[in-house]
Amino acid sequence: MSKQVPLVHIVDDEHAVRDSLAWLLQSRGIDSRGYPSGEAFLEVYRADLDGVVILDIRMDGLSGLEVLDRLMEGGATQPIIMLSGHADVPAAVAALKKGAVDFFEKPFSDNQMVDRILELHAMSLTRRSERTARLAVETRLASLSEREMEVMERMIAGRLNKQIAGDLGIAMRTVEVHRARILEKMGVRNAVELAAVLGRAASREDAGR
């Protein structure tokens, strides 16, 4: 797995907060980018943006919750940590229900913040890898013809070539040709590997929901 340097996006309208967080992260070997408003962050945001997002709840212009809503509507996959003052704790709890992964109340423990960022970075890398693998399987499946899909479904159900031929009303030699093409397109050697690949892809999809 990649050991890339963690990246943190700090979205806070207080310059002092952005600077102190940037200094803290830099001291631990973590890269960061600061944004003075939710609007500034949304201007550069894209769905495949790398990194962990630290989002202050109380900001001029768009609030942290409003920014979070827009990110969730856009299918954000980045881990999002909310920053809150004592009076904003109920809002932070609401943010967790909306899709944020954690919140820190100011003032927070530097060590706890860094440890959580590193944990979320590792989690993000794992999810990205799983998402890439799932998309690769989906691409391969999309390359199968309708007939190949019918044969594949019976292959992973344990049906023999002769049985598949009878099911579909085609010659056994035709089934053999389809089977060979399916294995080639899916990048596997046999039906057991094929079932395993499809099972892992289904598990990743369920985990990502």
Secondary structure, DSSP 8 states (H G I E B T S, - for coil): ------EEEEE-S-HHHHHHHHHHHHHTT-EEEEESSHHHHHHH--TT--SEEEEESS-SSS-HHHHHHHHHHTT--S-EEEEE-GGGHHHHHHHHHHT--EEEESS--HHHHHHHHHHHHHHHHHHHHHHHHHHHHHHHHHTS-HHHHHHHHHHHTT--HHHHHHHHT--HHHHHHHHHHHHHHHT-SSHHHHHHHHHHHHHHHHHT-
